[in-house]
Amino acid sequence: MFQANLTYVTHFFLLGFSHYPKVEVIVFVLCLLMYLITLLGNIILISITILDSHLHKPMYFFLSNLSFLDIWYTSSAFTPMLANFVSGEYTISFLGCAAQMYFSLAMGSTECVLLSMMAYDRYVAICNPLRYPIIMNKRVCVQIAAGSWVTGCLTTLVETVYVLQLSLCGNNTINHFACEILAVLKLVCVDTSMVELIMLVITIFLLPMPMLLICISYAFILSNILRISSVDGRSKAFSTCAAHLTVVVLFYGTALSMYLKPSAVDSQEIDKFIALVYGGLTPMLNPIIYSLRNKEVKAAVKKLLIRNPFGTVLISALNNIGASTLP
């Protein structure tokens, strides 16, 4: 068979959901809605953490980093797919595919590390509240966030560069809606055992190890919470952790199902739908989960809306609607 290094390929065809026209339209609408909600929710969350001085805390600093990650990840995965559906040209250039593969994987890898660092932040806040401002000072927070970014980006660079050096067997059609690294590997006709080993080591480093740190942190947190005599104190401590735990379950659950599934399970169609949840639903829900039961975030959003003339009208309209529904 004809073999060519991936760097000689000029473009790729992305099948996406083109085999299922009716499903494709539904997926397009859902992805467009998820993308717009993700942008709106995360931009609002980043804005209020910057504008409201009451949110200048480590927890919200890490949360704004998470929101920025989610915007980049969803944009890299969904924007080309949405553009291809509108144009009807299901192609992507080699450089575009390489960039998409790198950025989507880098943002996901960085989020794995960042979520474990956020768990450590909650551990310090609940188990060492008096020393919390000293331990989690501004310099430490910046170092933790920077370390998460560097770790995710460098490990992904190793994977991406190695994959791009492999040979392709005359087939440039990717059975996916994006240049996902596992889908690209299916086009390679040479032995991929080495790159699979590298990916396995990196995956273990970025998934089970951060999860172990999260589990250890929450074991100490739970032990400390159970010793709190006040019911209100326990409730407040649980509420500060509930949002993070929910995000962790959503993110790691879909990531593990994709990258650590048994080799016998090899359905690319299932992979596509898992990728939709992993790349669209989770980033969309993150700002909603973190703000739903967070009084500080709600207060900051209300304050931001009050400062805006349109926001004042919106709040007044919502209050009138609420009043009109009362008996």
C-alpha positions as CSV (number, residue, x, y, z in Angstrom):
1,M,0.0,0.0,0.0
2,F,1.1,3.6,-0.6
3,Q,2.7,5.1,2.6
4,A,3.2,8.8,3.2
5,N,4.4,10.7,6.2
6,L,1.5,12.7,7.7
7,T,3.4,15.9,7.1
8,Y,2.9,15.3,3.3
9,V,-0.9,15.3,3.6
10,T,-2.4,18.6,2.5
11,H,-5.9,18.1,3.9
12,F,-8.2,15.6,5.7
13,F,-11.9,14.8,5.1
14,L,-14.0,14.7,8.3
15,L,-17.0,12.4,8.0
16,G,-18.6,13.6,11.2
17,F,-22.2,12.5,11.2
18,S,-22.7,12.8,7.4
19,H,-23.8,9.2,7.1
20,Y,-26.9,10.2,9.2
21,P,-28.3,13.4,7.6
22,K,-31.2,13.7,10.0
23,V,-29.0,13.1,13.0
24,E,-26.4,15.5,11.6
25,V,-28.9,18.4,11.6
26,I,-29.9,17.7,15.2
27,V,-26.3,17.5,16.3
28,F,-25.5,20.8,14.5
29,V,-28.3,22.6,16.3
30,L,-27.3,21.1,19.7
31,C,-23.6,21.8,19.2
32,L,-24.4,25.4,18.1
33,L,-26.6,25.9,21.2
34,M,-24.0,24.3,23.5
35,Y,-21.2,26.4,22.0
36,L,-23.1,29.7,22.4
37,I,-24.1,28.9,26.0
38,T,-20.6,27.9,26.8
39,L,-19.2,31.1,25.4
40,L,-21.8,33.2,27.2
41,G,-21.6,31.4,30.6
42,N,-17.8,31.3,30.8
43,I,-17.3,34.8,29.5
44,I,-19.7,36.1,32.2
45,L,-17.9,34.0,34.9
46,I,-14.5,35.3,33.8
47,S,-15.8,38.9,33.7
48,I,-17.4,38.9,37.2
49,T,-14.3,37.3,38.8
50,I,-12.2,40.2,37.3
51,L,-14.6,43.0,38.0
52,D,-15.9,42.1,41.4
53,S,-13.3,42.6,44.1
54,H,-15.2,40.2,46.5
55,L,-14.3,37.3,44.0
56,H,-10.6,38.0,44.1
57,K,-9.9,34.7,45.9
58,P,-7.9,31.6,44.9
59,M,-11.1,29.6,44.3
60,Y,-12.4,32.1,41.7
61,F,-8.9,32.6,40.2
62,F,-8.8,28.9,39.4
63,L,-12.4,28.9,38.3
64,S,-11.6,31.7,35.8
65,N,-8.7,29.6,34.4
66,L,-11.1,26.7,34.1
67,S,-13.6,28.9,32.2
68,F,-10.8,30.1,29.8
69,L,-9.8,26.5,29.2
70,D,-13.4,25.5,28.4
71,I,-13.8,28.3,25.9
72,W,-10.6,27.3,24.1
73,Y,-11.4,23.6,24.1
74,T,-14.9,24.0,22.8
75,S,-13.8,26.5,20.2
76,S,-11.1,24.3,18.9
77,A,-13.4,21.2,18.7
78,F,-16.7,22.7,17.6
79,T,-15.9,25.8,15.5
80,P,-14.5,23.9,12.5
81,M,-17.3,21.3,12.6
82,L,-20.0,24.1,12.6
83,A,-18.2,25.9,9.8
84,N,-18.0,22.7,7.7
85,F,-21.7,22.0,8.2
86,V,-22.7,25.4,7.0
87,S,-20.3,25.4,4.0
88,G,-20.9,21.8,3.1
89,E,-17.2,21.2,2.8
90,Y,-16.1,18.6,5.3
91,T,-12.4,19.2,4.9
92,I,-9.7,20.6,7.1
93,S,-6.1,21.5,6.2
94,F,-3.2,19.6,7.6
95,L,-2.1,22.6,9.7
96,G,-5.7,23.1,10.8
97,C,-6.0,19.5,11.8
98,A,-2.6,19.5,13.7
99,A,-3.6,22.7,15.5
100,Q,-7.0,21.4,16.4
101,M,-5.6,18.1,17.6
102,Y,-3.0,19.9,19.7
103,F,-5.2,22.6,21.3
104,S,-8.2,20.3,22.1
105,L,-5.9,17.8,23.7
106,A,-3.8,20.4,25.5
107,M,-6.8,22.1,27.0
108,G,-8.2,18.8,28.1
109,S,-4.9,17.7,29.6
110,T,-4.5,21.1,31.4
111,E,-8.0,20.8,32.8
112,C,-7.1,17.4,34.3
113,V,-4.3,18.9,36.3
114,L,-6.2,22.1,37.2
115,L,-9.1,20.2,38.6
116,S,-6.8,18.3,41.0
117,M,-5.2,21.7,42.0
118,M,-8.7,23.0,42.7
119,A,-9.3,20.0,45.0
120,Y,-6.1,20.9,46.9
121,D,-7.3,24.5,47.2
122,R,-10.6,23.2,48.8
123,Y,-8.6,20.9,51.1
124,V,-6.5,23.8,52.4
125,A,-9.6,26.1,52.7
126,I,-11.5,23.6,54.8
127,C,-8.8,21.7,56.7
128,N,-6.5,24.7,57.4
129,P,-8.7,27.8,57.3
130,L,-6.5,29.9,59.5
131,R,-3.4,29.3,57.4
132,Y,-5.3,29.4,54.1
133,P,-4.4,33.0,53.1
134,I,-0.7,32.3,53.8
135,I,-0.6,28.9,52.0
136,M,-2.7,29.9,49.0
137,N,-1.2,33.3,48.5
138,K,-1.2,35.1,45.1
139,R,2.2,33.9,44.1
140,V,1.4,30.2,44.9
141,C,-1.9,30.4,43.0
142,V,-0.1,31.8,39.9
143,Q,2.5,29.1,40.1
144,I,-0.1,26.4,40.4
145,A,-2.1,27.7,37.5
146,A,1.0,28.1,35.4
147,G,2.2,24.6,36.3
148,S,-1.1,23.2,35.2
149,W,-0.9,25.0,31.8
150,V,2.8,24.0,31.2
151,T,2.2,20.4,32.1
152,G,-0.9,20.0,29.9
153,C,0.7,21.8,26.9
154,L,4.1,20.1,27.0
155,T,2.7,16.5,27.4
156,T,0.4,17.2,24.5
157,L,3.2,18.5,22.4
158,V,5.0,15.2,22.8
159,E,2.0,13.2,21.7
160,T,1.1,15.5,18.8
161,V,4.7,15.6,17.4
162,Y,5.1,11.9,17.6
163,V,1.8,11.2,15.9
164,L,2.5,13.6,13.0
165,Q,5.7,11.7,12.2
166,L,3.8,8.4,11.5
167,S,3.0,7.1,8.0
168,L,-0.4,7.2,6.5
169,C,-1.6,4.5,4.1
170,G,-3.2,6.5,1.4
171,N,-6.3,7.3,3.4
172,N,-7.0,10.8,4.6
173,T,-10.6,10.4,5.7
174,I,-11.2,10.8,9.4
175,N,-14.3,9.1,10.8
176,H,-14.9,11.8,13.4
177,F,-16.2,15.4,13.5
178,A,-12.8,16.7,14.6
179,C,-9.1,15.8,14.3
180,E,-9.2,13.8,17.5
181,I,-5.9,12.0,18.1
182,L,-7.4,8.5,18.5
183,A,-9.3,8.9,15.2
184,V,-6.2,10.1,13.4
185,L,-4.2,7.1,14.7
186,K,-6.7,4.8,12.9
187,L,-5.4,6.1,9.6
188,V,-1.8,5.0,10.3
189,C,-0.6,1.7,8.8
190,V,2.7,1.4,10.6
191,D,3.3,-0.1,14.1
192,T,1.8,2.3,16.6
193,S,2.8,0.4,19.7
194,M,5.4,3.0,20.8
195,V,3.0,6.0,20.4
196,E,0.3,4.0,22.2
197,L,2.7,3.3,25.0
198,I,3.6,7.0,25.3
199,M,0.0,8.0,25.2
200,L,-0.8,5.4,27.9
201,V,1.9,6.7,30.2
202,I,0.8,10.3,29.7
203,T,-2.9,9.4,30.1
204,I,-2.1,7.6,33.4
205,F,-0.1,10.7,34.5
206,L,-3.0,13.1,33.6
207,L,-6.0,11.0,34.6
208,P,-5.6,8.4,37.4
209,M,-2.9,10.4,39.2
210,P,-4.8,13.7,39.5
211,M,-7.9,11.6,40.4
212,L,-5.9,10.0,43.2
213,L,-4.9,13.5,44.5
214,I,-8.6,14.5,44.3
215,C,-9.7,11.5,46.2
216,I,-7.1,12.0,48.9
217,S,-8.0,15.7,49.2
218,Y,-11.7,14.9,49.6
219,A,-11.0,12.1,52.1
220,F,-9.3,14.6,54.4
221,I,-12.1,17.2,53.6
222,L,-14.9,14.7,54.5
223,S,-13.1,13.7,57.7
224,N,-12.8,17.3,58.7
225,I,-16.4,18.2,57.8
226,L,-17.8,15.3,59.9
227,R,-16.0,16.8,62.9
228,I,-17.8,20.1,62.5
229,S,-20.5,20.4,65.2
230,S,-22.5,23.1,63.6
231,V,-25.1,22.0,61.0
232,D,-24.7,25.3,59.1
233,G,-20.9,24.9,59.1
234,R,-21.2,21.4,57.6
235,S,-23.7,22.6,55.1
236,K,-21.5,25.5,54.0
237,A,-18.5,23.2,53.7
238,F,-20.4,20.7,51.6
239,S,-21.8,23.4,49.3
240,T,-18.3,24.7,48.5
241,C,-17.2,21.2,47.5
242,A,-20.3,20.0,45.7
243,A,-19.8,22.1,42.6
244,H,-16.2,21.0,42.1
245,L,-17.1,17.3,42.7
246,T,-19.9,17.5,40.1
247,V,-17.5,18.9,37.5
248,V,-14.9,16.3,38.4
249,V,-17.4,13.4,37.9
250,L,-18.6,14.8,34.6
251,F,-15.1,15.6,33.2
252,Y,-13.2,12.5,34.4
253,G,-16.1,10.2,33.7
254,T,-16.3,11.0,30.0
255,A,-12.5,11.3,29.7
256,L,-11.9,7.9,31.2
257,S,-14.6,6.3,29.1
258,M,-12.8,7.6,26.0
259,Y,-9.2,7.1,26.7
260,L,-9.1,4.1,29.1
261,K,-11.8,1.9,27.6
262,P,-11.0,-1.7,26.8
263,S,-9.4,-2.3,23.4
264,A,-12.2,-4.8,22.5
265,V,-14.7,-1.8,22.5
266,D,-13.9,-0.1,19.2
267,S,-16.9,1.8,18.0
268,Q,-16.1,5.1,16.4
269,E,-19.7,6.1,16.4
270,I,-19.8,5.8,20.2
271,D,-16.6,7.7,20.4
272,K,-18.2,10.6,18.5
273,F,-21.1,10.9,20.9
274,I,-18.7,10.6,23.9
275,A,-16.6,13.4,22.4
276,L,-19.8,15.6,22.1
277,V,-20.4,15.2,25.8
278,Y,-16.7,15.6,26.7
279,G,-16.2,18.6,24.5
280,G,-19.6,20.3,24.6
281,L,-21.8,19.4,27.5
282,T,-19.2,19.5,30.3
283,P,-17.8,23.0,29.4
284,M,-21.4,24.3,29.0
285,L,-22.4,23.0,32.4
286,N,-19.3,24.1,34.4
287,P,-20.3,27.8,34.8
288,I,-23.9,26.8,35.6
289,I,-22.8,24.3,38.2
290,Y,-20.5,26.7,39.9
291,S,-22.9,29.6,40.0
292,L,-26.2,27.7,40.7
293,R,-25.7,27.4,44.5
294,N,-22.9,30.0,44.9
295,K,-24.3,33.1,46.7
296,E,-21.1,35.1,46.0
297,V,-21.4,34.5,42.2
298,K,-25.1,35.3,42.2
299,A,-24.5,38.5,44.0
300,A,-21.7,39.5,41.6
301,V,-23.9,38.8,38.5
302,K,-26.7,40.8,40.0
303,K,-24.4,43.7,40.8
304,L,-23.0,43.5,37.2
305,L,-26.4,43.6,35.7
306,I,-27.5,46.5,37.9
307,R,-24.5,48.6,36.6
308,N,-25.7,47.9,33.1
309,P,-28.9,49.8,31.9
310,F,-30.1,46.7,30.0
311,G,-29.3,44.6,33.1
312,T,-31.5,46.9,35.2
313,V,-34.4,46.5,32.8
314,L,-33.9,42.7,32.7
315,I,-33.9,42.4,36.6
316,S,-37.0,44.6,36.7
317,A,-38.8,42.5,34.1
318,L,-37.9,39.3,35.9
319,N,-39.2,40.7,39.2
320,N,-42.4,41.7,37.5
321,I,-42.8,38.3,36.1
322,G,-42.2,36.7,39.5
323,A,-44.7,39.1,41.1
324,S,-47.4,38.4,38.5
325,T,-47.2,34.7,39.1
326,L,-47.9,35.1,42.8
327,P,-51.5,34.4,43.9
